[in-house]
Amino acid sequence: MATTPRVALITGGGRGIGREIALAYARAGLAVAVAARTREQVEETAAVGKTGARAFALVLDVTDAAAIARGVGEVVSALGPVDVLVNNAGVAESATLARTDPEMWERHMRVNATGPYLLTREVLPGMLARRWGRVINVASLAGLYGAPYVTAYTASKHALVGFTRALAAEVTGKGVTVNAICPGYAATDVVWNAARNIVAKTGTTFDDAVRALARINPGGRLIEPAEVAAVAVRLLDDEAANGEMIVLDGS
């Protein structure tokens, strides 16, 4: 690690996996910029600054290119150039293809694929100039395999995985690594919301719905956000691989 703290920008950092990664990075000594659309959430996560870590709360819509340019500028002014980008912000909705209207399709593509492209394009030149950088995309098992009723989500995560592989090849040997973490169903709001939908449609209990979702993972359990965060910390190492799709399936 550098003498001065590396600066990490984590999108979707106000809750769930993004929050755990931000907290893990702060504990590891990084300065963290926590970005999401909800001010209260990012400010709460960024309060890690009170424990000694340098932190910055950024309200950001990852689909807005102009907002990204402004936001990255704010991070640079507050903490310094972005060394680590974690593209974690995402949307996940379930519907049959017939009920997947163009708005739902575009929403998934904008948030899950175009957002990471816009953010990475904004910070990558600086990483290459400094010959050190980490781009970590939080994808999904759905980015590697197909699943019913989530065509928009699955297609967008496949796009993110393809983006990861192509960019990793582009930056090989330049001091920058690009990797994706692909968790299965995780103990986050995505699963809780999916479980509530199952309850509404089937009348089963919430706990039974959660257990049914957990059993879809090969390991038969939900992935804990802290497990994803541990991988994100490991990917900071100078010996970190480039172009890997790291699967977390509970097995």
Secondary structure, 3 states (H helix, E strand, C coil): CCCCCCEEEEECCCCHHHHHHHHHHHHCCCEEEEEECCHHHHHHHHHHHHHCCCEEEEECCCCCHHHHHHHHHHHHHHCCCCCEEEECCCCCCCECHHHCCHHHHHHHHHHHHHHHHHHHHHHHHHHHHHCCEEEEEECCHHHCCCCCCEHHHHHHHHHHHHHHHHHHHHHCCCCEEEEEEEECCECCHHHHHHHHHHHHHHCCCHHHHHHHHHHHCCCCCCECHHHHHHHHHHCCCCCCCCCCEEEECCC
